[in-house]
Amino acid sequence: MQLEVLDLIIIGLYLLSTVVIGIYLKKQASKNMESYFLGGNSLPWYMLGLSNASGMFDISGTMWMVYLCFVYGLKSVWIPWLWPAFNQIFLMIYLSIWLRRSNVLTGAEWIRTRFGDGTGGKLSHMVVVFFAILSCLGFLSYGFIGIGKFIEIFIPWSYVGQFMPFDLTAEQVPYVYGILFTTIATFYVVMGGMLSIVWTDVLQFGIMTVSAIVIAGIAMFQVDADTLMGMVPEGWNSPLFNYDLHMDWSAYIPSVNDKISNDGFSPFSIFFMMMLFKGFFASMAGPAPNFDMQKILSTKSPKEAAKMSGFVSAVMFLPRYLMIGGFTILAVVYFSGDINAAGSGFDFENILPMAIKEFVPSGLMGLLLAGLLAAFMSTFASTVNAAPAYLVNDIYLRYINPNASGKLQMRASYIISASVVVLSTIIGLYVEDINSVLQWIVSALYGGYIAANFLKWHWWRFNGHGFFWGMAAGIAASMVFPLVFKETLELYYFPLLFVVSLIGSVAGTLLTAPTEEKTLMNFYKSVKPWGFWGPIKRKVMEKDPSFESNKDFKKDMFNVVTGIVWQSMLTLLPLYIVIKEEMGILSTAAILIITTLILKKNWYDKLPEEPIKVPENKEEKELVSAN
């Protein structure tokens, strides 16, 4: 075991601090549902931004991205567009504003403001709750796998097992560690809700930023740029590509070519265009009903929601890619021989923990491990908070016990949070690796989500029945298509998945009556979306001639394109710094400065000034006594 006493003390102090924060904030968080799930809409936008960035700086994703950077070099910065990573730009420019104007507690509750309380509204409400729970379970399982594989490298069962009355197989060990750390994360989020998550995330983001700078510094000190370039194929240090990657590792690590082939990202230009096509519609569909949406709804106002979403990209990418780049170049220079010896049996997702174990000195290792544990805990905790918000607010309080007292609501929140974690853990026991869960979440499940959620913002005639059938068709297809297209990357059958969901959406809409006019007018007047809202716009202006419609489509799209370039420079700059590529540093820094100035003038300075609103809930929440 590589951990010294100092490392264990640092990790222990971090874990203890999260538990203390949860206990300390329990009283304040348990006042009512708004306090528990949204922090009472009292938290500053920059804290929510740091919290959201911390939640996205997850350990499983970082392990995946280190492997991508090792294999694909700087071209790997495009692959996270599978999520798509640039959805934060759409949120920053306009969608967070639209969402926060709705003034609700959850994404499912938002559905009622768009489709009303009729049959269509109820159907759409149920299907979005189902999707929210399904996606949250997927993300929790994904995190569970990553933390288990990570910890196993540092604390071998051969060391722990001697103190245990039972023994485990090699396959069981990661799951035991996963259960341990998910239990700790569950405790502090169940106790403190959103307040606990945000305050803990701020602590965690600080730890991760220091960790990133430390590992980047170690890598830059130990690895010479010429040595690195002599151990990677031509083009590895460039983000540019032609029809295909032409990334040939034959002279260096032949097994990497097998990995590239198995990933299915070739031809890369087609793969890139598919990511861009899917990413555009996915981003315009708005955030999925998960922790990202909950952070937006937790802000004080639409303006702060936009600032929060922009702050996420501004603070997350530089430290994260410093860390990714540092681990990657250490692995390339020092692990190539070991990877060659392992051949096709090497698990590239283990590069991250192997690099920490090999290169980080005692003392600093404890800080790094605390930072990476923090990354896991942040993502896991935020997701644990999101799932019960839907089950409690949108199922329990709406259909089962609408008159539940405040104390009973909080008790239900605690029980449901713990139940969601147990169920996701059981699912995680049957999942083989991080990448398989990741690909299913971002390509299949979310592919079925896009069509209906794109239409809900932009087409007035789209109704609750269309939303239900579009989502139902998309979710069903996302379950069936992986079985039908077994050897095909999920991204490549996304267009078919999109078409199936689109047919369900349009057919369900046109075969049923429109949403009640009053609901549509209220939604359009409060949210002010652009798109195909002509008939509703005319009705609103007949009643209120002073109403000003949204004419910002061209400005928003220009800012989106500028923002995507800005975000891309934030990912490339730290990688160029770590590999000491001077021309790359200068060019990306120049583009970053120019795009920042454009966004300052054309986006930030034009954010709307609107009154602060706290979500209204139909049931009056009782204060929970200290006892």
C-alpha positions as CSV (number, residue, x, y, z in Angstrom):
1,M,0.0,0.0,0.0
2,Q,1.4,3.4,-1.1
3,L,-0.5,5.6,1.3
4,E,1.4,7.0,4.3
5,V,0.0,8.2,7.6
6,L,-0.1,11.8,6.4
7,D,-2.1,10.9,3.3
8,L,-4.6,9.0,5.4
9,I,-5.0,11.9,7.8
10,I,-5.7,14.3,4.9
11,I,-8.2,12.0,3.3
12,G,-9.8,11.3,6.7
13,L,-10.1,15.1,7.5
14,Y,-11.8,15.6,4.1
15,L,-14.3,12.9,4.7
16,L,-15.0,14.1,8.2
17,S,-15.5,17.7,7.0
18,T,-18.3,16.5,4.5
19,V,-20.1,14.7,7.3
20,V,-19.8,17.7,9.7
21,I,-21.1,20.1,7.0
22,G,-24.1,17.8,6.4
23,I,-25.0,17.7,10.1
24,Y,-24.4,21.4,10.6
25,L,-26.7,22.4,7.7
26,K,-29.4,19.8,8.5
27,K,-31.6,22.2,10.5
28,Q,-31.5,25.0,7.9
29,A,-32.0,22.6,5.0
30,S,-35.0,20.8,6.6
31,K,-37.2,23.9,6.8
32,N,-39.2,23.0,3.7
33,M,-38.8,21.5,0.2
34,E,-37.4,24.7,-1.3
35,S,-34.7,24.8,1.3
36,Y,-33.9,21.1,0.9
37,F,-33.8,20.8,-2.9
38,L,-33.0,24.4,-4.0
39,G,-31.2,25.9,-0.9
40,G,-34.1,28.3,-0.5
41,N,-33.0,30.2,-3.7
42,S,-30.6,32.1,-1.4
43,L,-27.2,31.0,-2.6
44,P,-25.0,33.3,-4.7
45,W,-24.6,32.4,-8.4
46,Y,-20.9,32.0,-8.2
47,M,-21.2,29.4,-5.4
48,L,-23.7,27.5,-7.4
49,G,-21.4,27.8,-10.4
50,L,-18.5,26.3,-8.4
51,S,-20.8,23.6,-7.1
52,N,-22.0,22.7,-10.6
53,A,-18.4,22.7,-11.9
54,S,-17.4,20.5,-9.0
55,G,-20.2,18.1,-9.9
56,M,-19.0,17.9,-13.5
57,F,-15.4,17.4,-12.4
58,D,-16.2,13.7,-11.7
59,I,-13.7,10.9,-11.1
60,S,-15.2,8.5,-13.6
61,G,-15.3,11.2,-16.3
62,T,-11.7,12.2,-15.5
63,M,-10.5,8.6,-15.7
64,W,-12.2,8.3,-19.1
65,M,-10.8,11.6,-20.4
66,V,-7.2,10.8,-19.3
67,Y,-7.5,7.6,-21.3
68,L,-8.8,9.6,-24.3
69,C,-6.0,12.1,-24.1
70,F,-3.4,9.3,-23.9
71,V,-4.8,7.6,-27.0
72,Y,-5.9,10.5,-29.1
73,G,-3.8,13.4,-27.9
74,L,-5.2,16.9,-28.3
75,K,-7.8,15.6,-30.7
76,S,-9.4,14.1,-27.6
77,V,-10.8,17.5,-26.7
78,W,-13.6,17.0,-29.2
79,I,-14.8,13.6,-28.0
80,P,-16.6,15.0,-24.8
81,W,-18.9,16.7,-27.3
82,L,-20.7,13.3,-27.0
83,W,-22.3,14.7,-23.8
84,P,-22.3,17.4,-25.5
85,A,-19.8,19.5,-23.4
86,F,-20.9,22.7,-25.2
87,N,-24.5,22.4,-23.8
88,Q,-23.3,24.7,-21.1
89,I,-22.9,27.4,-23.7
90,F,-26.5,27.2,-24.8
91,L,-27.5,27.4,-21.1
92,M,-25.2,30.3,-20.5
93,I,-26.5,32.3,-23.5
94,Y,-30.2,31.9,-23.1
95,L,-31.7,28.6,-21.9
96,S,-30.9,29.1,-18.2
97,I,-32.8,32.4,-18.4
98,W,-35.8,30.7,-19.9
99,L,-35.7,27.9,-17.4
100,R,-35.4,30.1,-14.3
101,R,-38.2,32.3,-15.5
102,S,-40.6,29.3,-15.1
103,N,-40.1,29.6,-11.3
104,V,-40.5,25.9,-10.3
105,L,-39.0,23.4,-8.0
106,T,-38.1,20.6,-10.5
107,G,-38.0,20.0,-14.3
108,A,-41.1,17.8,-14.0
109,E,-43.0,20.6,-12.3
110,W,-41.9,22.8,-15.2
111,I,-43.9,20.6,-17.5
112,R,-47.1,21.8,-15.9
113,T,-46.3,25.4,-16.8
114,R,-45.9,24.4,-20.4
115,F,-48.6,21.7,-20.9
116,G,-51.1,22.4,-18.1
117,D,-52.9,20.0,-15.8
118,G,-55.0,18.2,-18.3
119,T,-54.5,14.6,-19.5
120,G,-51.6,15.6,-21.8
121,G,-49.9,17.5,-19.0
122,K,-50.2,14.6,-16.6
123,L,-48.9,12.1,-19.1
124,S,-45.9,14.3,-20.0
125,H,-45.3,14.9,-16.3
126,M,-45.1,11.2,-15.6
127,V,-42.8,10.4,-18.5
128,V,-40.3,13.1,-17.6
129,V,-40.2,11.9,-14.0
130,F,-39.6,8.4,-15.3
131,F,-36.8,9.7,-17.5
132,A,-35.3,11.7,-14.6
133,I,-35.1,8.7,-12.4
134,L,-33.7,6.4,-15.1
135,S,-31.0,8.9,-16.0
136,C,-30.1,9.6,-12.3
137,L,-29.8,5.8,-11.7
138,G,-27.5,5.6,-14.8
139,F,-25.2,8.4,-13.5
140,L,-25.1,7.0,-10.0
141,S,-24.1,3.6,-11.4
142,Y,-21.5,5.2,-13.6
143,G,-20.0,7.0,-10.5
144,F,-20.2,3.8,-8.4
145,I,-18.0,1.9,-10.9
146,G,-15.4,4.6,-11.2
147,I,-14.8,5.1,-7.5
148,G,-14.4,1.4,-6.9
149,K,-11.9,0.9,-9.7
150,F,-10.0,4.0,-8.5
151,I,-9.7,3.2,-4.8
152,E,-8.7,-0.4,-5.6
153,I,-5.3,0.8,-7.0
154,F,-4.4,2.5,-3.8
155,I,-5.8,0.2,-1.1
156,P,-5.4,-3.4,-2.3
157,W,-7.7,-5.9,-0.7
158,S,-4.7,-7.9,0.3
159,Y,-4.0,-5.1,2.9
160,V,-7.6,-4.6,4.0
161,G,-8.7,-8.2,3.8
162,Q,-6.4,-9.3,6.7
163,F,-8.6,-7.2,9.0
164,M,-11.9,-8.7,7.6
165,P,-13.6,-11.9,8.5
166,F,-14.3,-12.6,4.8
167,D,-12.5,-12.7,1.6
168,L,-13.3,-11.3,-1.9
169,T,-12.5,-12.2,-5.4
170,A,-10.7,-9.6,-7.6
171,E,-14.0,-8.8,-9.4
172,Q,-15.8,-8.0,-6.1
173,V,-13.2,-5.6,-4.6
174,P,-14.2,-2.5,-6.6
175,Y,-17.8,-2.9,-5.7
176,V,-17.0,-3.1,-1.9
177,Y,-15.1,0.2,-2.1
178,G,-17.8,1.7,-4.2
179,I,-20.4,0.9,-1.6
180,L,-18.3,2.4,1.2
181,F,-17.8,5.8,-0.4
182,T,-21.3,6.1,-1.8
183,T,-22.6,5.5,1.7
184,I,-20.5,8.5,3.0
185,A,-21.7,10.7,0.1
186,T,-25.3,9.7,0.7
187,F,-25.1,10.6,4.4
188,Y,-24.1,14.3,3.9
189,V,-26.5,14.9,1.0
190,V,-29.5,13.3,2.9
191,M,-28.7,15.4,5.9
192,G,-28.1,18.8,4.3
193,G,-29.8,18.7,0.9
194,M,-28.8,21.4,-1.6
195,L,-27.1,23.6,1.0
196,S,-24.9,20.8,2.1
197,I,-24.0,19.9,-1.5
198,V,-23.1,23.5,-2.5
199,W,-20.9,24.2,0.6
200,T,-19.2,20.8,0.3
201,D,-18.7,21.3,-3.4
202,V,-17.0,24.7,-2.9
203,L,-14.5,22.9,-0.5
204,Q,-14.1,20.1,-3.0
205,F,-13.5,22.4,-5.9
206,G,-10.7,24.2,-4.0
207,I,-9.1,20.8,-3.3
208,M,-9.4,19.7,-6.9
209,T,-7.9,23.0,-8.3
210,V,-4.9,22.7,-6.0
211,S,-4.6,19.0,-7.0
212,A,-4.7,19.9,-10.7
213,I,-2.0,22.5,-10.4
214,V,0.2,20.2,-8.4
215,I,0.0,17.3,-10.8
216,A,0.5,19.6,-13.8
217,G,3.6,21.0,-12.1
218,I,5.0,17.5,-11.4
219,A,4.4,16.5,-15.0
220,M,6.0,19.6,-16.5
221,F,9.0,19.2,-14.2
222,Q,9.6,15.5,-14.9
223,V,8.7,15.3,-18.7
224,D,10.8,17.0,-21.4
225,A,8.8,18.1,-24.4
226,D,11.2,16.5,-26.9
227,T,11.1,13.2,-25.0
228,L,7.3,13.3,-25.1
229,M,7.1,14.0,-28.8
230,G,9.4,11.1,-29.5
231,M,7.0,8.7,-27.8
232,V,3.8,9.6,-29.5
233,P,2.7,9.4,-33.2
234,E,2.7,12.3,-35.6
235,G,-0.3,14.6,-35.1
236,W,-0.8,13.7,-31.4
237,N,0.0,17.2,-30.3
238,S,-2.6,18.9,-32.7
239,P,-6.3,19.2,-32.3
240,L,-6.7,19.4,-36.1
241,F,-7.8,16.4,-38.2
242,N,-8.7,15.4,-41.8
243,Y,-11.1,12.8,-42.9
244,D,-9.7,10.4,-40.4
245,L,-7.3,10.6,-37.5
246,H,-4.3,8.9,-39.1
247,M,-3.1,8.2,-35.6
248,D,-0.8,5.2,-35.9
249,W,0.7,3.8,-32.7
250,S,2.3,0.8,-34.4
251,A,5.9,2.0,-33.7
252,Y,5.1,2.9,-30.1
253,I,2.3,0.9,-28.5
254,P,0.6,-1.4,-31.0
255,S,-2.2,-2.3,-28.7
256,V,-3.4,1.3,-28.8
257,N,-4.4,0.9,-32.4
258,D,-6.7,-2.0,-31.3
259,K,-8.2,0.4,-28.7
260,I,-8.8,3.0,-31.4
261,S,-10.5,0.5,-33.6
262,N,-12.7,-0.8,-30.8
263,D,-13.8,2.7,-29.8
264,G,-15.4,3.1,-33.2
265,F,-14.6,6.8,-33.6
266,S,-13.5,6.3,-37.2
267,P,-13.8,7.9,-39.7
268,F,-13.3,10.8,-37.3
269,S,-14.7,13.5,-39.5
270,I,-18.0,11.6,-39.8
271,F,-17.9,10.9,-36.0
272,F,-17.3,14.7,-35.4
273,M,-20.2,15.8,-37.6
274,M,-22.5,13.3,-35.9
275,M,-21.5,14.7,-32.5
276,L,-22.1,18.2,-33.8
277,F,-25.5,17.3,-35.3
278,K,-26.6,15.5,-32.1
279,G,-25.0,18.1,-29.8
280,F,-26.8,21.0,-31.5
281,F,-30.3,19.5,-30.9
282,A,-29.4,18.1,-27.5
283,S,-28.2,21.5,-26.3
284,M,-31.3,23.3,-27.7
285,A,-33.5,20.8,-25.9
286,G,-32.3,22.2,-22.6
287,P,-30.8,20.5,-19.6
288,A,-31.9,17.0,-18.7
289,P,-33.8,16.7,-15.4
290,N,-30.7,16.1,-13.3
291,F,-28.4,18.1,-10.9
292,D,-27.5,20.7,-13.6
293,M,-31.2,21.7,-13.9
294,Q,-31.6,21.8,-10.1
295,K,-28.6,24.2,-9.8
296,I,-30.2,26.5,-12.4
297,L,-33.5,26.4,-10.6
298,S,-31.7,27.2,-7.3
299,T,-30.4,30.6,-8.5
300,K,-32.0,33.9,-7.3
301,S,-33.0,35.2,-10.8
302,P,-32.8,34.5,-14.5
303,K,-29.8,36.8,-14.8
304,E,-27.9,34.9,-12.1
305,A,-28.9,31.6,-13.7
306,A,-27.1,32.7,-16.9
307,K,-24.1,33.9,-15.0
308,M,-23.9,30.7,-13.1
309,S,-23.9,28.6,-16.2
310,G,-21.2,30.7,-17.8
311,F,-19.1,30.5,-14.7
312,V,-19.1,26.7,-14.8
313,S,-17.1,26.7,-18.1
314,A,-14.9,29.6,-16.9
315,V,-13.7,27.8,-13.8
316,M,-13.9,24.1,-14.6
317,F,-11.9,23.5,-17.9
318,L,-8.6,25.1,-17.0
319,P,-7.9,23.1,-13.8
320,R,-9.5,19.9,-15.2
321,Y,-7.4,19.8,-18.3
322,L,-4.3,20.7,-16.4
323,M,-4.9,17.6,-14.4
324,I,-5.8,15.5,-17.5
325,G,-2.7,16.7,-19.4
326,G,-0.4,16.1,-16.5
327,F,-1.5,12.6,-15.9
328,T,-1.5,11.8,-19.6
329,I,2.1,12.9,-20.4
330,L,3.4,11.1,-17.3
331,A,1.7,7.9,-18.4
332,V,3.0,8.3,-22.0
333,V,6.6,8.7,-21.0
334,Y,6.7,6.3,-18.0
335,F,4.0,3.6,-18.7
336,S,4.5,2.9,-22.3
337,G,6.7,-0.2,-21.5
338,D,4.2,-1.6,-19.0
339,I,1.3,-1.0,-21.5
340,N,3.2,-2.7,-24.2
341,A,3.9,-5.7,-21.9
342,A,0.2,-6.0,-21.0
343,G,-0.8,-6.0,-24.7
344,S,-4.5,-6.0,-25.4
345,G,-5.3,-6.9,-21.8
346,F,-4.4,-3.4,-20.5
347,D,-7.3,-1.4,-19.0
348,F,-6.8,2.2,-20.2
349,E,-9.2,3.5,-17.6
350,N,-6.6,2.7,-14.9
351,I,-4.1,5.2,-16.3
352,L,-5.2,7.9,-13.9
353,P,-4.8,6.0,-10.6
354,M,-1.6,4.3,-11.8
355,A,-0.1,7.7,-12.5
356,I,-0.9,9.0,-9.1
357,K,0.4,5.9,-7.4
358,E,3.7,6.1,-9.3
359,F,4.6,9.8,-9.4
360,V,3.0,11.7,-6.5
361,P,5.1,11.9,-3.4
362,S,3.7,11.1,0.1
363,G,1.7,13.9,1.5
364,L,0.7,15.3,-1.8
365,M,-0.9,12.0,-2.6
366,G,-3.3,12.5,0.2
367,L,-4.3,15.9,-1.2
368,L,-4.7,14.5,-4.7
369,L,-6.7,11.5,-3.5
370,A,-8.9,13.8,-1.4
371,G,-9.4,16.0,-4.5
372,L,-10.4,13.1,-6.7
373,L,-12.6,11.6,-4.0
374,A,-14.2,15.0,-3.8
375,A,-14.8,14.9,-7.5
376,F,-16.7,11.6,-7.1
377,M,-18.6,12.8,-4.0
378,S,-19.7,16.0,-5.6
379,T,-21.2,14.3,-8.7
380,F,-22.7,11.5,-6.7
381,A,-24.2,13.8,-4.1
382,S,-25.7,16.3,-6.6
383,T,-27.3,13.4,-8.5
384,V,-28.6,11.9,-5.2
385,N,-30.3,15.2,-4.5
386,A,-31.9,15.5,-8.0
387,A,-33.6,12.1,-8.1
388,P,-35.6,12.4,-4.8
389,A,-36.6,15.9,-5.8
390,Y,-38.7,14.3,-8.5
391,L,-40.0,11.4,-6.5
392,V,-41.0,13.5,-3.5
393,N,-42.3,16.7,-5.2
394,D,-43.7,15.2,-8.4
395,I,-44.9,11.7,-7.2
396,Y,-45.4,11.6,-3.4
397,L,-46.8,15.1,-2.9
398,R,-48.8,15.2,-6.1
399,Y,-50.4,11.7,-6.2
400,I,-49.8,10.0,-2.8
401,N,-50.0,12.4,0.1
402,P,-50.6,16.0,-1.1
403,N,-51.3,17.1,2.5
404,A,-48.1,15.7,4.0
405,S,-46.6,17.8,6.9
406,G,-43.2,19.3,6.5
407,K,-41.7,16.7,8.9
408,L,-43.2,13.9,6.8
409,Q,-42.0,15.4,3.6
410,M,-38.4,15.5,4.9
411,R,-38.7,12.0,6.2
412,A,-39.8,10.8,2.8
413,S,-36.9,12.7,1.2
414,Y,-34.4,10.8,3.5
415,I,-35.9,7.4,2.8
416,I,-36.2,8.0,-1.0
417,S,-32.6,9.3,-1.2
418,A,-31.2,6.2,0.5
419,S,-33.4,3.9,-1.6
420,V,-32.2,5.5,-4.9
421,V,-28.6,4.9,-3.8
422,V,-29.3,1.3,-3.0
423,L,-31.0,0.6,-6.3
424,S,-28.2,2.3,-8.3
425,T,-25.6,0.3,-6.4
426,I,-27.4,-2.9,-7.4
427,I,-27.4,-1.8,-11.0
428,G,-23.7,-0.9,-10.8
429,L,-22.9,-4.5,-9.7
430,Y,-23.9,-5.7,-13.1
431,V,-22.1,-3.1,-15.2
432,E,-18.7,-4.1,-16.7
433,D,-16.9,-0.7,-17.2
434,I,-17.3,3.1,-17.1
435,N,-17.4,3.5,-20.9
436,S,-20.3,1.2,-21.4
437,V,-22.5,3.1,-19.0
438,L,-21.3,6.4,-20.4
439,Q,-22.0,5.5,-24.0
440,W,-25.5,4.4,-23.1
441,I,-26.4,7.5,-21.1
442,V,-25.0,10.1,-23.5
443,S,-25.9,8.4,-26.9
444,A,-28.9,6.1,-26.4
445,L,-30.9,7.4,-23.4
446,Y,-30.3,11.1,-24.1
447,G,-30.9,10.5,-27.8
448,G,-34.4,9.5,-27.0
449,Y,-34.9,12.7,-24.9
450,I,-33.9,15.2,-27.5
451,A,-36.7,15.5,-30.1
452,A,-39.6,16.1,-27.6
453,N,-37.6,18.5,-25.5
454,F,-36.4,20.5,-28.5
455,L,-40.0,21.0,-29.6
456,K,-41.3,22.0,-26.2
457,W,-39.4,25.3,-26.3
458,H,-39.8,26.2,-30.0
459,W,-43.3,25.1,-31.3
460,W,-46.5,26.5,-29.8
461,R,-48.7,23.6,-31.1
462,F,-46.6,20.9,-29.4
463,N,-48.7,19.5,-26.5
464,G,-48.5,17.2,-23.6
465,H,-49.6,14.1,-25.6
466,G,-46.9,14.8,-28.2
467,F,-44.3,15.2,-25.4
468,F,-45.4,11.9,-23.8
469,W,-45.4,9.9,-27.0
470,G,-42.1,11.4,-28.2
471,M,-40.4,10.7,-24.9
472,A,-42.0,7.2,-24.6
473,A,-40.9,6.3,-28.2
474,G,-37.4,7.7,-27.6
475,I,-36.9,5.9,-24.3
476,A,-38.2,2.6,-25.7
477,A,-36.0,2.9,-28.8
478,S,-33.0,3.6,-26.5
479,M,-33.6,0.3,-24.8
480,V,-34.2,-1.7,-28.0
481,F,-31.6,-0.3,-30.4
482,P,-28.5,-1.4,-28.4
483,L,-29.8,-5.0,-28.8
484,V,-30.5,-4.6,-32.5
485,F,-27.3,-2.7,-33.4
486,K,-24.9,-4.6,-31.2
487,E,-21.7,-3.8,-33.1
488,T,-22.6,-0.2,-33.8
489,L,-21.6,2.9,-31.7
490,E,-24.7,4.4,-30.2
491,L,-23.9,7.8,-31.8
492,Y,-24.3,6.4,-35.3
493,Y,-27.9,5.3,-34.9
494,F,-28.8,8.5,-33.1
495,P,-30.5,9.9,-36.3
496,L,-32.8,6.9,-36.4
497,L,-33.5,7.3,-32.7
498,F,-34.2,11.0,-33.2
499,V,-36.6,10.2,-36.1
500,V,-38.5,7.6,-34.0
501,S,-38.9,10.1,-31.2
502,L,-39.8,13.0,-33.6
503,I,-42.5,10.8,-35.2
504,G,-44.0,10.0,-31.8
505,S,-43.8,13.7,-30.9
506,V,-45.5,15.1,-34.0
507,A,-48.1,12.3,-34.3
508,G,-49.1,12.6,-30.7
509,T,-49.4,16.4,-31.1
510,L,-51.4,16.5,-34.3
511,L,-53.8,13.7,-33.3
512,T,-54.9,15.5,-30.1
513,A,-56.2,18.9,-29.2
514,P,-53.8,21.8,-28.5
515,T,-52.8,22.8,-25.0
516,E,-55.2,25.2,-23.3
517,E,-54.7,28.7,-24.7
518,K,-54.5,30.3,-21.3
519,T,-51.6,27.9,-20.3
520,L,-49.7,28.7,-23.5
521,M,-50.2,32.5,-23.1
522,N,-49.0,32.4,-19.5
523,F,-46.0,30.3,-20.5
524,Y,-45.0,32.5,-23.5
525,K,-45.5,35.7,-21.5
526,S,-43.3,34.6,-18.6
527,V,-40.6,32.6,-20.3
528,K,-40.4,34.7,-23.6
529,P,-38.9,32.0,-25.9
530,W,-38.1,32.6,-29.5
531,G,-39.3,30.1,-32.1
532,F,-42.6,29.3,-33.8
533,W,-45.0,31.0,-31.4
534,G,-46.8,33.3,-33.8
535,P,-50.5,32.6,-32.9
536,I,-49.7,32.8,-29.1
537,K,-47.7,35.9,-29.5
538,R,-50.6,37.7,-31.3
539,K,-53.0,36.6,-28.5
540,V,-50.6,37.9,-25.8
541,M,-50.1,41.2,-27.6
542,E,-53.9,41.7,-28.1
543,K,-54.3,41.6,-24.3
544,D,-51.1,43.4,-23.5
545,P,-49.9,45.7,-26.3
546,S,-46.9,46.7,-24.2
547,F,-45.5,43.2,-24.3
548,E,-42.2,42.9,-26.1
549,S,-41.5,39.5,-27.7
550,N,-38.0,37.9,-27.9
551,K,-36.2,39.0,-31.0
552,D,-32.7,37.8,-29.9
553,F,-32.5,34.6,-32.0
554,K,-29.7,35.9,-34.3
555,K,-27.8,37.5,-31.3
556,D,-28.1,34.3,-29.3
557,M,-26.9,32.0,-32.1
558,F,-23.9,34.3,-32.7
559,N,-23.1,34.2,-29.0
560,V,-23.5,30.4,-29.0
561,V,-20.9,30.0,-31.8
562,T,-18.6,32.4,-30.1
563,G,-19.1,30.7,-26.8
564,I,-18.3,27.3,-28.2
565,V,-15.0,28.6,-29.6
566,W,-14.3,30.3,-26.2
567,Q,-15.0,27.0,-24.3
568,S,-12.8,25.0,-26.8
569,M,-9.9,27.4,-26.1
570,L,-10.4,26.8,-22.3
571,T,-9.8,23.1,-22.9
572,L,-6.9,23.5,-25.3
573,L,-4.9,26.1,-23.5
574,P,-4.1,24.0,-20.4
575,L,-3.1,21.1,-22.6
576,Y,-0.7,23.2,-24.6
577,I,0.7,24.6,-21.3
578,V,1.4,21.1,-20.0
579,I,3.1,19.8,-23.2
580,K,5.0,23.2,-23.5
581,E,3.8,24.0,-27.0
582,E,4.5,27.7,-27.3
583,M,2.7,28.5,-30.5
584,G,-0.3,26.6,-29.3
585,I,-0.3,28.6,-26.0
586,L,-0.1,31.9,-27.8
587,S,-2.7,31.2,-30.4
588,T,-5.3,29.7,-28.0
589,A,-4.7,32.5,-25.5
590,A,-5.2,35.2,-28.2
591,I,-8.5,33.5,-29.4
592,L,-9.6,33.2,-25.8
593,I,-9.1,36.9,-25.1
594,I,-10.9,37.9,-28.3
595,T,-13.9,35.7,-27.7
596,T,-14.1,36.8,-24.0
597,L,-14.3,40.4,-25.1
598,I,-17.0,39.6,-27.6
599,L,-19.1,37.8,-25.0
600,K,-18.6,40.5,-22.5
601,K,-20.0,43.1,-24.9
602,N,-22.7,41.0,-26.7
603,W,-23.8,38.7,-23.9
604,Y,-22.9,39.7,-20.3
605,D,-23.6,43.4,-20.7
606,K,-27.0,42.6,-22.2
607,L,-28.3,40.1,-19.6
608,P,-31.9,41.0,-18.5
609,E,-32.6,42.7,-15.2
610,E,-35.6,40.9,-13.8
611,P,-37.0,40.6,-10.2
612,I,-36.0,37.8,-8.0
613,K,-38.6,35.1,-7.6
614,V,-38.8,32.2,-5.2
615,P,-40.5,29.1,-6.5
616,E,-44.1,28.8,-5.4
617,N,-45.4,25.5,-4.2
618,K,-49.1,24.7,-3.9
619,E,-48.7,23.0,-0.5
620,E,-47.7,25.3,2.4
621,K,-44.6,23.8,3.9
622,E,-44.4,23.5,7.7
623,L,-41.2,24.3,9.5
624,V,-39.6,21.3,11.0
625,S,-38.8,21.6,14.6
626,A,-35.2,21.3,15.9
627,N,-36.2,18.0,17.6
